Amino acid sequence: MASEQEILSGLAEIINEETGLPTDDVQPQKSFTDDLDIDSLSMMTIVVNAEEKFGVRIPDDDVKDLKTVGDAVSYIAKQSA
């Protein structure tokens, strides 16, 4: 089971690969759309990569509730527990 810090780091790497954003910019309080400027297509790619990396399933219906990086980290932590 990954810690929230490990999940945050892994998510930052995935977001960096998809968008080119520096991993340091990926902080728990940041909004995917407002702060990180991630569109829905990139978000779906990030979700698929996160599912593979962390061995979790994130249904499309749940993705819309993941507004911030912290939301995603908490969700993945809960799913992988």
Biopython code that builds the backbone (N, CA, C, O; Angstrom):
import numpy as np
from Bio.PDB.StructureBuilder import StructureBuilder

atoms = [
    (1, "MET", "N", (0.840, -1.192, 0.000)),
    (1, "MET", "CA", (0.000, 0.000, 0.000)),
    (1, "MET", "C", (0.884, 1.255, 0.000)),
    (1, "MET", "O", (1.778, 1.397, 0.834)),
    (2, "ALA", "N", (0.625, 2.138, -0.926)),
    (2, "ALA", "CA", (1.420, 3.355, -1.045)),
    (2, "ALA", "C", (0.932, 4.412, -0.057)),
    (2, "ALA", "O", (-0.262, 4.518, 0.222)),
    (3, "SER", "N", (1.878, 5.190, 0.464)),
    (3, "SER", "CA", (1.508, 6.306, 1.336)),
    (3, "SER", "C", (0.966, 7.445, 0.478)),
    (3, "SER", "O", (1.155, 7.467, -0.738)),
    (4, "GLU", "N", (0.290, 8.391, 1.132)),
    (4, "GLU", "CA", (-0.236, 9.531, 0.361)),
    (4, "GLU", "C", (0.896, 10.317, -0.290)),
    (4, "GLU", "O", (0.725, 10.863, -1.380)),
    (5, "GLN", "N", (2.046, 10.377, 0.367)),
    (5, "GLN", "CA", (3.189, 11.086, -0.217)),
    (5, "GLN", "C", (3.690, 10.365, -1.472)),
    (5, "GLN", "O", (4.041, 11.000, -2.467)),
    (6, "GLU", "N", (3.718, 9.033, -1.410)),
    (6, "GLU", "CA", (4.139, 8.252, -2.579)),
    (6, "GLU", "C", (3.142, 8.398, -3.722)),
    (6, "GLU", "O", (3.523, 8.486, -4.889)),
    (7, "ILE", "N", (1.864, 8.420, -3.369)),
    (7, "ILE", "CA", (0.827, 8.603, -4.389)),
    (7, "ILE", "C", (0.961, 9.980, -5.019)),
    (7, "ILE", "O", (0.871, 10.116, -6.240)),
    (8, "LEU", "N", (1.175, 11.003, -4.199)),
    (8, "LEU", "CA", (1.351, 12.367, -4.719)),
    (8, "LEU", "C", (2.541, 12.425, -5.676)),
    (8, "LEU", "O", (2.449, 13.015, -6.753)),
    (9, "SER", "N", (3.651, 11.814, -5.283)),
    (9, "SER", "CA", (4.844, 11.801, -6.146)),
    (9, "SER", "C", (4.565, 11.086, -7.463)),
    (9, "SER", "O", (4.937, 11.562, -8.536)),
    (10, "GLY", "N", (3.901, 9.932, -7.362)),
    (10, "GLY", "CA", (3.582, 9.171, -8.566)),
    (10, "GLY", "C", (2.638, 9.925, -9.480)),
    (10, "GLY", "O", (2.804, 9.928, -10.700)),
    (11, "LEU", "N", (1.648, 10.563, -8.880)),
    (11, "LEU", "CA", (0.689, 11.357, -9.645)),
    (11, "LEU", "C", (1.394, 12.543, -10.309)),
    (11, "LEU", "O", (1.109, 12.876, -11.459)),
    (12, "ALA", "N", (2.301, 13.165, -9.589)),
    (12, "ALA", "CA", (3.062, 14.295, -10.145)),
    (12, "ALA", "C", (3.861, 13.846, -11.365)),
    (12, "ALA", "O", (3.943, 14.573, -12.356)),
    (13, "GLU", "N", (4.454, 12.646, -11.296)),
    (13, "GLU", "CA", (5.215, 12.121, -12.447)),
    (13, "GLU", "C", (4.298, 11.879, -13.635)),
    (13, "GLU", "O", (4.644, 12.208, -14.770)),
    (14, "ILE", "N", (3.118, 11.299, -13.373)),
    (14, "ILE", "CA", (2.159, 11.033, -14.451)),
    (14, "ILE", "C", (1.715, 12.346, -15.092)),
    (14, "ILE", "O", (1.662, 12.452, -16.317)),
    (15, "ILE", "N", (1.397, 13.342, -14.270)),
    (15, "ILE", "CA", (0.951, 14.643, -14.779)),
    (15, "ILE", "C", (2.079, 15.318, -15.558)),
    (15, "ILE", "O", (1.837, 15.942, -16.592)),
    (16, "ASN", "N", (3.301, 15.193, -15.065)),
    (16, "ASN", "CA", (4.455, 15.756, -15.766)),
    (16, "ASN", "C", (4.612, 15.117, -17.145)),
    (16, "ASN", "O", (4.855, 15.817, -18.128)),
    (17, "GLU", "N", (4.475, 13.788, -17.223)),
    (17, "GLU", "CA", (4.609, 13.095, -18.507)),
    (17, "GLU", "C", (3.513, 13.520, -19.483)),
    (17, "GLU", "O", (3.762, 13.667, -20.679)),
    (18, "GLU", "N", (2.302, 13.717, -18.966)),
    (18, "GLU", "CA", (1.165, 14.039, -19.827)),
    (18, "GLU", "C", (1.165, 15.505, -20.250)),
    (18, "GLU", "O", (0.821, 15.814, -21.391)),
    (19, "THR", "N", (1.547, 16.419, -19.346)),
    (19, "THR", "CA", (1.362, 17.850, -19.609)),
    (19, "THR", "C", (2.661, 18.643, -19.691)),
    (19, "THR", "O", (2.682, 19.757, -20.214)),
    (20, "GLY", "N", (3.746, 18.065, -19.171)),
    (20, "GLY", "CA", (4.999, 18.802, -19.126)),
    (20, "GLY", "C", (5.118, 19.728, -17.930)),
    (20, "GLY", "O", (6.123, 20.422, -17.779)),
    (21, "LEU", "N", (4.089, 19.746, -17.067)),
    (21, "LEU", "CA", (4.149, 20.580, -15.858)),
    (21, "LEU", "C", (5.242, 20.062, -14.932)),
    (21, "LEU", "O", (5.397, 18.849, -14.786)),
    (22, "PRO", "N", (6.004, 20.958, -14.302)),
    (22, "PRO", "CA", (7.007, 20.497, -13.325)),
    (22, "PRO", "C", (6.328, 19.753, -12.182)),
    (22, "PRO", "O", (5.258, 20.151, -11.721)),
    (23, "THR", "N", (6.955, 18.669, -11.726)),
    (23, "THR", "CA", (6.356, 17.876, -10.652)),
    (23, "THR", "C", (6.161, 18.709, -9.386)),
    (23, "THR", "O", (5.253, 18.433, -8.602)),
    (24, "ASP", "N", (7.001, 19.721, -9.177)),
    (24, "ASP", "CA", (6.863, 20.581, -7.992)),
    (24, "ASP", "C", (5.564, 21.390, -8.005)),
    (24, "ASP", "O", (5.093, 21.824, -6.953)),
    (25, "ASP", "N", (4.982, 21.593, -9.197)),
    (25, "ASP", "CA", (3.732, 22.348, -9.305)),
    (25, "ASP", "C", (2.524, 21.528, -8.877)),
    (25, "ASP", "O", (1.458, 22.081, -8.608)),
    (26, "VAL", "N", (2.687, 20.221, -8.815)),
    (26, "VAL", "CA", (1.570, 19.334, -8.491)),
    (26, "VAL", "C", (1.471, 19.200, -6.974)),
    (26, "VAL", "O", (2.148, 18.378, -6.357)),
    (27, "GLN", "N", (0.606, 20.033, -6.391)),
    (27, "GLN", "CA", (0.423, 20.078, -4.942)),
    (27, "GLN", "C", (-1.017, 19.691, -4.604)),
    (27, "GLN", "O", (-1.913, 19.890, -5.425)),
    (28, "PRO", "N", (-1.259, 19.136, -3.398)),
    (28, "PRO", "CA", (-2.600, 18.652, -3.045)),
    (28, "PRO", "C", (-3.723, 19.680, -3.205)),
    (28, "PRO", "O", (-4.842, 19.316, -3.568)),
    (29, "GLN", "N", (-3.443, 20.946, -2.940)),
    (29, "GLN", "CA", (-4.501, 21.959, -2.987)),
    (29, "GLN", "C", (-4.791, 22.455, -4.405)),
    (29, "GLN", "O", (-5.736, 23.215, -4.612)),
    (30, "LYS", "N", (-3.997, 22.036, -5.369)),
    (30, "LYS", "CA", (-4.159, 22.542, -6.743)),
    (30, "LYS", "C", (-5.336, 21.872, -7.451)),
    (30, "LYS", "O", (-5.517, 20.656, -7.383)),
    (31, "SER", "N", (-6.123, 22.694, -8.126)),
    (31, "SER", "CA", (-7.232, 22.204, -8.940)),
    (31, "SER", "C", (-6.685, 21.739, -10.285)),
    (31, "SER", "O", (-5.861, 22.418, -10.898)),
    (32, "PHE", "N", (-7.152, 20.573, -10.739)),
    (32, "PHE", "CA", (-6.686, 20.070, -12.037)),
    (32, "PHE", "C", (-7.005, 21.037, -13.162)),
    (32, "PHE", "O", (-6.161, 21.283, -14.023)),
    (33, "THR", "N", (-8.218, 21.593, -13.168)),
    (33, "THR", "CA", (-8.618, 22.461, -14.278)),
    (33, "THR", "C", (-8.179, 23.903, -14.073)),
    (33, "THR", "O", (-7.622, 24.513, -14.986)),
    (34, "ASP", "N", (-8.420, 24.459, -12.889)),
    (34, "ASP", "CA", (-8.155, 25.879, -12.665)),
    (34, "ASP", "C", (-6.667, 26.191, -12.504)),
    (34, "ASP", "O", (-6.163, 27.142, -13.101)),
    (35, "ASP", "N", (-5.965, 25.391, -11.699)),
    (35, "ASP", "CA", (-4.560, 25.695, -11.406)),
    (35, "ASP", "C", (-3.585, 25.030, -12.376)),
    (35, "ASP", "O", (-2.585, 25.629, -12.771)),
    (36, "LEU", "N", (-3.886, 23.788, -12.753)),
    (36, "LEU", "CA", (-2.948, 23.030, -13.583)),
    (36, "LEU", "C", (-3.339, 23.025, -15.058)),
    (36, "LEU", "O", (-2.588, 22.539, -15.903)),
    (37, "ASP", "N", (-4.529, 23.573, -15.366)),
    (37, "ASP", "CA", (-4.984, 23.722, -16.749)),
    (37, "ASP", "C", (-5.025, 22.382, -17.492)),
    (37, "ASP", "O", (-4.610, 22.293, -18.647)),
    (38, "ILE", "N", (-5.531, 21.341, -16.816)),
    (38, "ILE", "CA", (-5.627, 20.017, -17.422)),
    (38, "ILE", "C", (-7.018, 19.851, -18.014)),
    (38, "ILE", "O", (-8.019, 19.993, -17.311)),
    (39, "ASP", "N", (-7.080, 19.547, -19.314)),
    (39, "ASP", "CA", (-8.389, 19.375, -19.961)),
    (39, "ASP", "C", (-8.893, 17.948, -19.761)),
    (39, "ASP", "O", (-8.181, 17.094, -19.232)),
    (40, "SER", "N", (-10.117, 17.707, -20.187)),
    (40, "SER", "CA", (-10.758, 16.418, -19.912)),
    (40, "SER", "C", (-10.038, 15.257, -20.597)),
    (40, "SER", "O", (-9.981, 14.156, -20.050)),
    (41, "LEU", "N", (-9.495, 15.494, -21.778)),
    (41, "LEU", "CA", (-8.777, 14.431, -22.489)),
    (41, "LEU", "C", (-7.498, 14.048, -21.740)),
    (41, "LEU", "O", (-7.216, 12.867, -21.542)),
    (42, "SER", "N", (-6.734, 15.055, -21.330)),
    (42, "SER", "CA", (-5.523, 14.790, -20.556)),
    (42, "SER", "C", (-5.863, 14.131, -19.230)),
    (42, "SER", "O", (-5.134, 13.257, -18.760)),
    (43, "MET", "N", (-6.968, 14.549, -18.627)),
    (43, "MET", "CA", (-7.385, 13.986, -17.347)),
    (43, "MET", "C", (-7.663, 12.494, -17.487)),
    (43, "MET", "O", (-7.293, 11.708, -16.615)),
    (44, "MET", "N", (-8.314, 12.100, -18.584)),
    (44, "MET", "CA", (-8.606, 10.681, -18.788)),
    (44, "MET", "C", (-7.308, 9.877, -18.947)),
    (44, "MET", "O", (-7.205, 8.759, -18.443)),
    (45, "THR", "N", (-6.335, 10.438, -19.637)),
    (45, "THR", "CA", (-5.041, 9.770, -19.788)),
    (45, "THR", "C", (-4.358, 9.629, -18.432)),
    (45, "THR", "O", (-3.792, 8.583, -18.115)),
    (46, "ILE", "N", (-4.418, 10.695, -17.636)),
    (46, "ILE", "CA", (-3.822, 10.680, -16.296)),
    (46, "ILE", "C", (-4.500, 9.607, -15.437)),
    (46, "ILE", "O", (-3.834, 8.870, -14.709)),
    (47, "VAL", "N", (-5.828, 9.530, -15.531)),
    (47, "VAL", "CA", (-6.583, 8.533, -14.757)),
    (47, "VAL", "C", (-6.164, 7.116, -15.152)),
    (47, "VAL", "O", (-5.904, 6.280, -14.287)),
    (48, "VAL", "N", (-6.100, 6.849, -16.454)),
    (48, "VAL", "CA", (-5.712, 5.512, -16.927)),
    (48, "VAL", "C", (-4.310, 5.165, -16.435)),
    (48, "VAL", "O", (-4.071, 4.054, -15.962)),
    (49, "ASN", "N", (-3.395, 6.107, -16.547)),
    (49, "ASN", "CA", (-2.023, 5.858, -16.090)),
    (49, "ASN", "C", (-1.957, 5.657, -14.579)),
    (49, "ASN", "O", (-1.185, 4.831, -14.093)),
    (50, "ALA", "N", (-2.768, 6.412, -13.839)),
    (50, "ALA", "CA", (-2.802, 6.264, -12.380)),
    (50, "ALA", "C", (-3.381, 4.901, -11.996)),
    (50, "ALA", "O", (-2.907, 4.257, -11.060)),
    (51, "GLU", "N", (-4.413, 4.469, -12.730)),
    (51, "GLU", "CA", (-4.994, 3.148, -12.463)),
    (51, "GLU", "C", (-3.935, 2.063, -12.631)),
    (51, "GLU", "O", (-3.830, 1.156, -11.806)),
    (52, "GLU", "N", (-3.151, 2.162, -13.704)),
    (52, "GLU", "CA", (-2.096, 1.175, -13.955)),
    (52, "GLU", "C", (-1.010, 1.244, -12.890)),
    (52, "GLU", "O", (-0.578, 0.221, -12.359)),
    (53, "LYS", "N", (-0.578, 2.453, -12.588)),
    (53, "LYS", "CA", (0.531, 2.632, -11.645)),
    (53, "LYS", "C", (0.179, 2.164, -10.233)),
    (53, "LYS", "O", (0.995, 1.534, -9.561)),
    (54, "PHE", "N", (-1.040, 2.476, -9.789)),
    (54, "PHE", "CA", (-1.412, 2.202, -8.395)),
    (54, "PHE", "C", (-2.309, 0.972, -8.235)),
    (54, "PHE", "O", (-2.671, 0.607, -7.116)),
    (55, "GLY", "N", (-2.671, 0.329, -9.364)),
    (55, "GLY", "CA", (-3.482, -0.874, -9.293)),
    (55, "GLY", "C", (-4.878, -0.635, -8.734)),
    (55, "GLY", "O", (-5.415, -1.465, -8.001)),
    (56, "VAL", "N", (-5.460, 0.510, -9.089)),
    (56, "VAL", "CA", (-6.813, 0.835, -8.631)),
    (56, "VAL", "C", (-7.721, 1.024, -9.845)),
    (56, "VAL", "O", (-7.252, 1.141, -10.977)),
    (57, "ARG", "N", (-9.016, 1.053, -9.587)),
    (57, "ARG", "CA", (-10.005, 1.325, -10.632)),
    (57, "ARG", "C", (-10.681, 2.643, -10.273)),
    (57, "ARG", "O", (-11.182, 2.808, -9.160)),
    (58, "ILE", "N", (-10.692, 3.583, -11.222)),
    (58, "ILE", "CA", (-11.348, 4.878, -10.994)),
    (58, "ILE", "C", (-12.460, 5.012, -12.038)),
    (58, "ILE", "O", (-12.199, 5.409, -13.173)),
    (59, "PRO", "N", (-13.706, 4.681, -11.655)),
    (59, "PRO", "CA", (-14.821, 4.776, -12.616)),
    (59, "PRO", "C", (-15.002, 6.207, -13.119)),
    (59, "PRO", "O", (-14.739, 7.171, -12.400)),
    (60, "ASP", "N", (-15.461, 6.326, -14.378)),
    (60, "ASP", "CA", (-15.682, 7.643, -14.979)),
    (60, "ASP", "C", (-16.562, 8.526, -14.098)),
    (60, "ASP", "O", (-16.336, 9.732, -14.002)),
    (61, "ASP", "N", (-17.565, 7.928, -13.455)),
    (61, "ASP", "CA", (-18.469, 8.705, -12.603)),
    (61, "ASP", "C", (-17.734, 9.332, -11.422)),
    (61, "ASP", "O", (-18.148, 10.379, -10.924)),
    (62, "ASP", "N", (-16.652, 8.708, -10.968)),
    (62, "ASP", "CA", (-15.892, 9.244, -9.838)),
    (62, "ASP", "C", (-14.887, 10.310, -10.273)),
    (62, "ASP", "O", (-14.531, 11.190, -9.489)),
    (63, "VAL", "N", (-14.432, 10.229, -11.522)),
    (63, "VAL", "CA", (-13.414, 11.182, -12.003)),
    (63, "VAL", "C", (-13.912, 12.617, -11.876)),
    (63, "VAL", "O", (-13.148, 13.511, -11.513)),
    (64, "LYS", "N", (-15.199, 12.842, -12.176)),
    (64, "LYS", "CA", (-15.728, 14.216, -12.122)),
    (64, "LYS", "C", (-15.694, 14.798, -10.713)),
    (64, "LYS", "O", (-15.737, 16.016, -10.542)),
    (65, "ASP", "N", (-15.617, 13.924, -9.694)),
    (65, "ASP", "CA", (-15.547, 14.396, -8.306)),
    (65, "ASP", "C", (-14.126, 14.702, -7.850)),
    (65, "ASP", "O", (-13.921, 15.259, -6.771)),
    (66, "LEU", "N", (-13.153, 14.341, -8.667)),
    (66, "LEU", "CA", (-11.749, 14.581, -8.305)),
    (66, "LEU", "C", (-11.337, 15.949, -8.844)),
    (66, "LEU", "O", (-10.786, 16.066, -9.939)),
    (67, "LYS", "N", (-11.618, 16.973, -8.051)),
    (67, "LYS", "CA", (-11.383, 18.352, -8.497)),
    (67, "LYS", "C", (-9.932, 18.785, -8.271)),
    (67, "LYS", "O", (-9.362, 19.520, -9.078)),
    (68, "THR", "N", (-9.344, 18.322, -7.167)),
    (68, "THR", "CA", (-7.981, 18.743, -6.831)),
    (68, "THR", "C", (-7.052, 17.539, -6.805)),
    (68, "THR", "O", (-7.492, 16.389, -6.779)),
    (69, "VAL", "N", (-5.776, 17.829, -6.813)),
    (69, "VAL", "CA", (-4.763, 16.774, -6.700)),
    (69, "VAL", "C", (-4.975, 16.005, -5.398)),
    (69, "VAL", "O", (-4.854, 14.780, -5.368)),
    (70, "GLY", "N", (-5.292, 16.729, -4.319)),
    (70, "GLY", "CA", (-5.530, 16.090, -3.027)),
    (70, "GLY", "C", (-6.712, 15.131, -3.064)),
    (70, "GLY", "O", (-6.674, 14.071, -2.440)),
    (71, "ASP", "N", (-7.773, 15.505, -3.804)),
    (71, "ASP", "CA", (-8.926, 14.610, -3.966)),
    (71, "ASP", "C", (-8.480, 13.291, -4.589)),
    (71, "ASP", "O", (-8.870, 12.213, -4.139)),
    (72, "ALA", "N", (-7.663, 13.392, -5.626)),
    (72, "ALA", "CA", (-7.199, 12.195, -6.334)),
    (72, "ALA", "C", (-6.302, 11.349, -5.442)),
    (72, "ALA", "O", (-6.418, 10.123, -5.431)),
    (73, "VAL", "N", (-5.407, 11.993, -4.692)),
    (73, "VAL", "CA", (-4.508, 11.274, -3.794)),
    (73, "VAL", "C", (-5.324, 10.510, -2.745)),
    (73, "VAL", "O", (-5.074, 9.328, -2.508)),
    (74, "SER", "N", (-6.289, 11.172, -2.124)),
    (74, "SER", "CA", (-7.139, 10.539, -1.116)),
    (74, "SER", "C", (-7.929, 9.372, -1.707)),
    (74, "SER", "O", (-8.052, 8.313, -1.092)),
    (75, "TYR", "N", (-8.456, 9.587, -2.903)),
    (75, "TYR", "CA", (-9.257, 8.550, -3.567)),
    (75, "TYR", "C", (-8.400, 7.314, -3.822)),
    (75, "TYR", "O", (-8.804, 6.195, -3.506)),
    (76, "ILE", "N", (-7.211, 7.521, -4.396)),
    (76, "ILE", "CA", (-6.316, 6.398, -4.702)),
    (76, "ILE", "C", (-5.886, 5.697, -3.422)),
    (76, "ILE", "O", (-5.824, 4.469, -3.377)),
    (77, "ALA", "N", (-5.588, 6.467, -2.385)),
    (77, "ALA", "CA", (-5.167, 5.881, -1.097)),
    (77, "ALA", "C", (-6.276, 4.989, -0.548)),
    (77, "ALA", "O", (-6.009, 3.896, -0.050)),
    (78, "LYS", "N", (-7.520, 5.458, -0.640)),
    (78, "LYS", "CA", (-8.658, 4.700, -0.129)),
    (78, "LYS", "C", (-8.868, 3.418, -0.947)),
    (78, "LYS", "O", (-9.159, 2.359, -0.391)),
    (79, "GLN", "N", (-8.716, 3.528, -2.270)),
    (79, "GLN", "CA", (-8.931, 2.377, -3.149)),
    (79, "GLN", "C", (-7.848, 1.310, -2.975)),
    (79, "GLN", "O", (-8.108, 0.116, -3.119)),
    (80, "SER", "N", (-6.641, 1.755, -2.667)),
    (80, "SER", "CA", (-5.531, 0.802, -2.592)),
    (80, "SER", "C", (-5.341, 0.265, -1.164)),
    (80, "SER", "O", (-4.472, -0.575, -0.928)),
    (81, "ALA", "N", (-6.145, 0.745, -0.228)),
    (81, "ALA", "CA", (-5.996, 0.301, 1.179)),
    (81, "ALA", "C", (-6.443, -1.142, 1.351)),
    (81, "ALA", "O", (-6.389, -1.678, 2.458)),
]
sb = StructureBuilder()
sb.init_structure("model")
sb.init_model(0)
sb.init_chain("A")
sb.init_seg("    ")
for serial, (resi, resn, name, xyz) in enumerate(atoms, 1):
    if name == "N":
        sb.init_residue(resn, " ", resi, " ")
    sb.init_atom(name, np.array(xyz, "f"), 0.0, 1.0, " ", f" {name:<3s}", serial, name[0])
structure = sb.get_structure()
